[in-house]
Amino acid sequence: MRAPSAGRTAARWGCLRRLGLLPVLLLVGGALLDYNTPPHFSAEAFYTAAPMTAAALLSLRATILAGVGACAADLALLTHFGFIGDSGGQSELATVATVSAFAVVLNRLIYYSDVQLQSARRIALAVQRAVLPEPPASIGSLRIAVRYQSAVKEAQIGGDLYSVQDTPYGMRCVVGDVRGKGMEAVKAVDVALGAFREAAEEEPTLAGTAARLDRAVRREAEQRAGLERTEGFVTAVLAEIPPSGDELRLVNRGHPAPLLLHDGAVRAVEPSVPALPLALADLGGDEDRTDTVPLPPGATLLLYTDGLTEARDRAGVFYDPVAGLSGRTFPDPDTLLDALLTEVAHHTGGRITDDMALLAVRREGV
């Protein structure tokens, strides 16, 4: 959800500036090599590489200048060695000029492609903000933070979802993962979150909220065709902290177990009875069971999607958040989530293969 740090952005710009010198180095190096080698040796490869490199890295003006410079350098060296009048020299100069002209066309294609990509990113970000708005930073004595990381950076949004709501029954939140990708997954996210926001305000119990959510997701899945119609579902965890703040209630519908952090200890809050994902309740099973655990002051609830626990290193080892967070304390939810994302990036070497949603809720001490 957060933008890249200023340090990383500055480093990228510094790298681009250094790469921007490459066409100049190619021209100067090619000219020196051509001048200091036997007459029949040609640095044509350097002259053609310079405008093509400029086309990929620099502006239209810089690409044109690189092409003109390449033609001028080749012409000067051909004249110096007396090859400008024969067919070989003219063919070489024509090749450099043709490649330079093509470099200008390529630069324009890259530019318009980048414009389209930036437009798509802005649209995706607007969709993300509309579908997954920032939750309140605090509700009563509870402090809240979220992070969302998409496996496809250009998309910025996928099938993971979260929502936090202040209701008459306390703080209620949900974290879930829609089966599938693309716009169908985004539509399912929108349906699930809309149903949750309505049910969270109206249903007196967390189990009733989960049942309403199940029906809404099932209706949406039934509107799909073929495989999506029969296998569409959402795994989710719903959580509730009543106004007293002294306990945590959970309904888990086939989702990774939440973690409870307190004084350096980390434990997974497994459901007492396993339940099917949302939209699959009609396949059998008991009614939703609400599990209740104490929530002492200073404790933090961490909800997440399987993008966290399925993050692998190069050896194929999955990241273990219990081991990674045990023995550590964090002053606030934002610090916790930032540290978690940093650890996952280090564990995977920056290779993100699945979307990841994180939601942390901390009960402040009294």
C-alpha positions in Angstrom: 0.0 0.0 0.0 2.8 2.4 0.7 4.9 4.0 -1.9 8.6 3.0 -2.3 11.0 4.7 0.0 12.8 7.9 -1.1 16.1 6.1 -0.8 15.1 3.3 -3.2 13.6 5.8 -5.6 16.8 7.9 -5.6 18.9 4.8 -6.2 16.9 3.8 -9.2 17.2 7.3 -10.7 20.9 7.2 -10.1 21.2 3.9 -11.9 19.1 5.3 -14.9 21.4 8.3 -15.1 24.5 6.1 -15.3 22.9 4.0 -18.0 22.0 7.2 -19.9 25.7 7.7 -20.5 26.0 4.4 -22.3 25.2 5.8 -25.8 27.9 8.4 -25.4 30.4 5.8 -24.2 29.6 3.6 -27.2 30.1 6.4 -29.6 33.4 7.6 -28.1 34.7 4.1 -27.6 33.7 3.1 -31.2 35.4 6.1 -32.7 38.6 5.6 -30.7 38.6 1.9 -31.6 38.0 2.7 -35.3 40.7 5.3 -35.4 43.4 3.3 -33.6 42.9 0.0 -35.5 43.8 -1.1 -39.0 41.7 0.6 -41.8 39.7 -2.5 -42.7 38.5 -2.9 -39.1 35.1 -1.3 -38.6 33.4 -0.2 -35.4 30.0 -0.3 -37.1 28.6 -2.4 -34.2 29.3 0.4 -31.8 27.8 3.1 -34.0 24.5 1.1 -34.4 24.4 0.1 -30.7 24.5 3.7 -29.6 21.1 5.0 -31.0 19.4 1.7 -30.2 20.5 2.0 -26.5 19.4 5.6 -26.5 16.0 4.6 -27.8 15.5 2.2 -24.9 16.8 4.5 -22.2 16.5 8.2 -23.2 14.2 10.7 -24.8 13.4 11.3 -28.4 15.8 14.2 -28.7 18.6 12.1 -27.2 17.9 9.3 -29.5 18.0 11.6 -32.6 21.3 13.1 -31.3 22.7 9.6 -30.8 21.7 8.6 -34.3 23.2 11.8 -35.8 26.4 11.3 -33.8 26.7 7.7 -34.9 26.3 8.7 -38.6 28.8 11.6 -38.2 31.4 9.5 -36.4 31.1 6.7 -39.1 31.3 9.3 -41.9 34.3 11.0 -40.4 36.2 7.7 -40.0 35.3 6.4 -43.4 36.5 9.7 -44.9 39.7 9.6 -42.9 40.5 6.1 -44.2 39.4 6.9 -47.7 36.5 4.4 -47.8 33.7 6.9 -48.3 33.7 6.5 -52.0 33.6 2.7 -52.3 30.5 0.5 -52.0 31.6 -1.0 -48.7 31.9 2.3 -47.0 28.6 3.6 -48.4 26.9 0.3 -47.3 28.2 0.7 -43.8 27.1 4.3 -43.6 23.6 3.4 -44.9 23.3 0.6 -42.3 24.2 3.0 -39.5 21.7 5.6 -40.8 18.9 3.0 -41.2 19.4 1.6 -37.7 19.4 5.2 -36.3 16.1 5.9 -38.0 14.6 2.6 -36.7 15.9 3.6 -33.2 13.7 6.8 -33.4 10.7 4.7 -34.3 11.5 2.2 -31.5 11.8 5.1 -29.0 8.3 6.3 -29.9 6.9 2.8 -29.5 8.4 2.4 -26.1 7.1 5.9 -25.1 3.5 5.1 -26.0 3.7 1.7 -24.4 5.0 3.4 -21.2 2.2 5.9 -21.3 -0.4 3.1 -21.6 1.2 1.2 -18.7 1.2 4.3 -16.5 -2.4 4.8 -17.3 -3.2 1.2 -16.4 -1.4 1.6 -13.1 -3.3 4.8 -12.3 -6.6 3.0 -13.1 -5.6 0.0 -11.0 -4.6 2.2 -8.1 -8.0 4.0 -8.3 -9.8 0.6 -8.3 -7.7 -0.5 -5.3 -8.5 2.6 -3.3 -12.2 2.2 -4.2 -12.5 -1.5 -3.4 -9.9 -1.6 -0.6 -10.0 1.7 1.1 -7.7 2.5 4.0 -9.3 1.5 7.3 -9.3 3.9 10.3 -6.0 4.1 12.1 -7.7 3.5 15.4 -11.0 2.4 16.9 -11.2 3.1 20.6 -8.2 1.5 22.2 -7.4 -0.5 19.1 -4.7 0.6 16.6 -5.0 -0.8 13.1 -2.6 -1.1 10.1 -2.9 -2.9 6.7 -0.6 -3.7 3.8 -1.4 -5.1 0.4 1.2 -6.4 -2.0 0.2 -7.7 -5.4 2.2 -10.4 -7.2 1.9 -8.3 -10.4 3.3 -4.9 -9.7 1.5 -3.3 -12.7 -1.9 -4.5 -11.4 -1.5 -3.5 -7.7 -4.6 -5.4 -6.9 -5.7 -9.0 -7.0 -7.9 -11.5 -5.2 -7.0 -10.8 -1.6 -9.3 -8.6 0.5 -9.6 -6.9 3.9 -12.0 -4.6 5.6 -12.3 -3.1 9.1 -15.5 -1.7 10.5 -16.5 0.0 13.7 -20.0 -1.5 14.5 -22.4 -1.4 17.4 -21.0 -4.8 18.4 -17.4 -3.7 18.5 -14.6 -3.7 15.9 -15.2 -6.2 13.2 -12.8 -7.1 10.4 -12.2 -9.6 7.7 -9.2 -10.9 5.7 -9.9 -13.2 2.8 -8.5 -14.7 -0.4 -10.7 -15.1 -3.6 -10.0 -18.2 -5.7 -8.7 -17.0 -9.1 -7.1 -13.9 -10.5 -7.9 -11.0 -12.8 -11.1 -8.9 -13.0 -13.3 -11.9 -12.0 -11.4 -12.0 -8.7 -11.7 -8.2 -8.3 -15.5 -8.5 -8.9 -15.7 -11.2 -6.2 -13.7 -9.0 -3.8 -16.1 -6.2 -4.3 -19.1 -8.5 -3.7 -17.6 -10.0 -0.6 -16.6 -6.7 0.9 -20.0 -5.1 0.2 -21.7 -8.0 1.9 -19.4 -7.8 4.9 -19.8 -4.1 5.4 -23.6 -4.4 5.4 -23.7 -7.6 7.6 -21.2 -6.3 10.1 -23.5 -3.4 11.0 -26.7 -5.5 11.1 -25.9 -8.9 12.4 -25.7 -9.3 16.2 -23.3 -12.2 16.0 -20.1 -12.8 14.1 -21.4 -16.2 13.0 -24.5 -14.4 11.5 -22.1 -12.1 9.7 -20.2 -15.0 8.2 -23.5 -16.7 7.1 -24.6 -13.5 5.3 -21.2 -13.3 3.6 -21.4 -16.9 2.6 -24.7 -16.4 0.9 -23.5 -13.3 -1.0 -20.3 -15.0 -2.2 -22.3 -18.1 -3.3 -24.7 -15.9 -5.3 -21.8 -14.3 -7.1 -20.1 -17.6 -7.8 -23.3 -19.1 -9.2 -23.4 -16.3 -11.8 -20.1 -17.5 -13.3 -19.9 -20.0 -16.1 -18.3 -23.4 -16.3 -15.5 -24.2 -13.9 -15.7 -20.8 -12.1 -19.4 -21.4 -11.4 -18.8 -24.8 -9.7 -15.5 -24.0 -7.9 -15.7 -20.3 -7.0 -15.1 -19.7 -3.3 -13.4 -17.4 -0.8 -11.3 -18.4 2.2 -11.7 -15.9 5.0 -11.2 -15.1 8.7 -13.7 -12.8 10.4 -12.7 -11.2 13.7 -14.6 -9.3 16.4 -13.3 -7.4 19.4 -16.2 -6.1 21.6 -16.2 -2.6 23.1 -14.7 -4.0 26.3 -11.7 -5.0 24.3 -10.8 -7.9 26.6 -11.5 -10.8 24.2 -11.2 -11.8 20.6 -13.8 -13.7 18.6 -13.0 -15.5 15.4 -14.8 -17.3 12.7 -12.5 -19.1 10.3 -13.7 -20.3 6.9 -10.9 -22.4 5.5 -8.3 -19.6 5.9 -4.8 -19.7 7.4 -5.0 -19.3 11.2 -4.5 -15.8 12.6 -1.5 -15.1 14.8 -1.7 -13.5 18.3 1.5 -11.7 19.4 2.0 -10.7 23.1 5.3 -10.0 24.9 7.4 -11.8 22.3 5.3 -14.9 22.2 3.5 -15.8 19.0 0.7 -18.4 18.7 -1.6 -19.5 15.9 -5.3 -19.3 16.8 -6.5 -22.5 15.1 -10.3 -23.0 14.7 -11.8 -25.4 17.1 -13.8 -27.0 14.3 -12.5 -26.8 10.6 -15.0 -25.1 8.3 -15.4 -24.9 4.5 -14.6 -21.7 2.6 -17.3 -19.1 1.8 -19.7 -20.2 -0.9 -19.2 -23.9 0.0 -21.4 -24.2 3.1 -24.1 -26.0 1.1 -21.7 -28.9 0.6 -22.1 -29.9 4.3 -20.7 -29.2 7.7 -21.9 -27.6 10.9 -22.9 -24.0 11.3 -20.2 -21.5 11.9 -18.6 -21.8 15.3 -17.2 -18.7 17.0 -13.9 -19.2 18.9 -13.2 -16.8 21.8 -9.7 -16.1 23.2 -8.5 -13.5 25.7 -7.0 -10.3 24.3 -4.7 -8.8 26.9 -3.5 -5.2 26.8 -0.5 -4.9 24.4 -1.5 -8.0 22.4 -1.6 -7.8 18.6 -3.8 -9.8 16.2 -2.2 -10.5 12.8 -4.5 -11.6 10.0 -2.9 -12.5 6.6 -3.5 -14.4 3.3 -1.5 -17.4 2.1 0.8 -15.2 0.1 2.7 -14.8 3.4 3.1 -18.4 4.4 3.6 -19.6 0.8 6.5 -17.2 0.1 9.5 -19.4 -0.8 13.2 -18.9 -0.9 15.4 -20.3 -3.7 15.5 -23.7 -2.0 11.7 -23.9 -1.9 11.5 -23.3 1.8 8.3 -21.5 2.9 8.4 -18.5 5.2 7.3 -19.2 8.7 5.9 -16.1 10.4 5.7 -17.8 13.8 9.4 -18.5 13.8 10.2 -15.1 12.2 8.2 -13.1 14.8 8.8 -15.1 18.0 10.9 -13.3 20.6 10.3 -9.9 19.1 8.2 -7.0 20.2 6.9 -4.2 18.0 5.7 -0.7 19.3 2.8 -0.5 16.8 1.0 -2.4 14.0 2.7 -0.4 11.3 6.2 -1.3 12.5 5.1 -5.0 12.7 3.8 -5.1 9.1 6.8 -3.2 7.7 9.2 -5.6 9.4 7.2 -8.5 8.1 7.2 -7.3 4.5 11.0 -6.7 4.7 11.6 -10.2 6.0 9.5 -11.8 3.3 11.3 -9.8 0.6 14.6 -10.9 2.1 13.4 -14.5 2.3 12.2 -14.7 -1.3 15.0 -12.5 -2.8 12.3 -10.1 -3.9 10.4 -12.7 -6.0 6.7 -12.2 -5.2 4.6 -15.1 -6.6 1.2 -14.5 -4.9 -0.8 -11.6 -3.6 -0.5 -10.8 0.1 -2.8 -8.9 2.4 -1.8 -8.2 6.0 -3.9 -6.7 8.7 -2.7 -6.0 12.3 -4.8 -4.9 15.2 -3.2 -4.0 18.5 -5.0 -3.5 21.8 -3.2 -0.6 23.6 -2.4 -1.0 27.3 -4.7 0.5 29.9 
